[in-house]
Amino acid sequence: GSEFYAQAVAPEPSRIFVDVGLTLHVELTLDEAMEFCRKREKHLKEKADTLSKRAANIRANIKLVYDAMAEIMLEQESFKQPS
């Protein structure tokens, strides 16, 4: 969407619409909405933790490859230099 927002006053805010993803909105009571938000936050934190661990593994693998390449380059340099 165009991300357009407007300020408004709701005369009876006992039920609200919550974006549950994929442009789908569900009408919930305030208690249901709070529970949904708590579950969604927990899910997103777990997903963030998983992605952080994956990123750390990728960084570690990059370092291993970098170190191996540096070692190979040093070995090649030692073969080029006359004894």
N, C-alpha and C positions, 0 to 999 in steps of 0.2 A: 503494500500500500504506500500511500504518500506520507504516512506518519503525521497526519493532521490531528491536532488535539485542540479542545476547547474547554474552557472553564464552565462548569454548570453546577446547579444545586439540585439534588435529588430529594424530593419531598418525603419519600419512604424508602430509605436505603437498607431494607431488610434483606433484599436479594440483589446480587450483583452478577454481572457477566464476567467470566474469567477466560482469558485466552489459554487454551490447553494445548496449543500447538497446531501446526498445519492449517492455520487461519480458522480454526474451529473455536467457537466461544460457547461456553456452557453457563446457564443461569444457576447460581448456587446461593445458599444462605451464607451469611457472614461466617458462621462456624464452619460450614463445609469448605468455604473458600480458604479460611485460615488453615484447615487441615490439609487441603490440597497444596497450599503454598509450602507447608512444612515438609510434606512428602517430596514435592518437586525440588526443594532446596537440598534435601538429603540426597536425592538421586543425582543432582548436578554436582554436589561435592564429591560423591563417590566417582562419578565420571571424570571429574577434574583430577582426582587422585590417581586414577588409572592412567589418564593421559600423561600426568607428570612422571609416573614411573616409566612409561614407554619412552618419554623424551629422555629421561636419565639413561635408559638402556641404549638408546640411539647415540647419545653423547659419548657413552663409554665405548661403544663399538667404533665410533669415529676416531676416538683417541687411540684405540688399539691399532687401527689401520694406519693412522698417521705415524705412530711410533714404529710400526713395522716398515713403513716406507722410508722413514729416516734411517733405520738400521740398514736397509738394503742400499740406500744411497751412500752411506758411510763405507760399506763393504766394497761397493763399486769404485769409490774414490781410492781405497787402499790398493785395489788391483791396478789402477792407472799409474800410481806413483812408483817410480823405480826404487828398488831396495838398496 
